[in-house]
């Protein structure tokens, strides 16, 4: 089982990605800690971390389409 974290600021794209995860019944945790996101070097949200690989919004949507 993969460890999946959704880094979100509750923006429109964040909500889209959250909906897609829920539609696929994928278990994930949510992080809204902007300081942590900045420490990780994230310049935008949402970001999706699967195990230790981080995906931008576009890449995450493509990944979910393949699941």
N, C-alpha and C positions, 0 to 999 in steps of 0.2 A: 504494500500500500504506500502510495506516495504521500509525502508531506506537502500540503499546498497552503500557501498563504496569499490572501488577497490584500494588497496594500491599497487603501482607498481614502479619498477625501470626500466621498459621497457626491462626486460630480456626476454629470449625465453619463459619461463613458464608464465611470465606476459602477453605476447602477446597471448599465447594459451588461457589463462583464459579470456582475453578481447574478443577474437574471439567467445568463447563459450557464453559469456554474450550477445554479439551482435546477434549471431545466434538465441538465444531464445527471442530476442527483449525485454530484461530486461533493464529497466532504472537504471542507476547507476551514481555515481560521481567518479572521479578519483583523487587520492592523490599521488603526487610524492615527498612529503615533507619527506625527509629521517630523519630529526631531529624529526619530529612528530612520525614517525614509531619507531624510537629508544626509544622515550619517552613512547610509548605504549608497549615496550618490545618485538617488533618484531625483530627476529634474521635473518629472510629471507623474500624474497618476491617471488611471490605475496601473499597477504593476502586479504581475502574478509570478510567484515563486513556486516552482515545482521541484521538490527535493532541493538542490542547490543551484538550479538554473532559473534565471530571471527573464521574464518576457514582458515586452511592452504591450499596450492595449491591442494593437494590430496583430502582433505575433501570438498573443494569448487567444484572440478570437480564432485565428487560423488553427492553432493547436486544438482548441475545443471542437472545431468543425471536424477534425480528423478522429475524434473520439466517438 
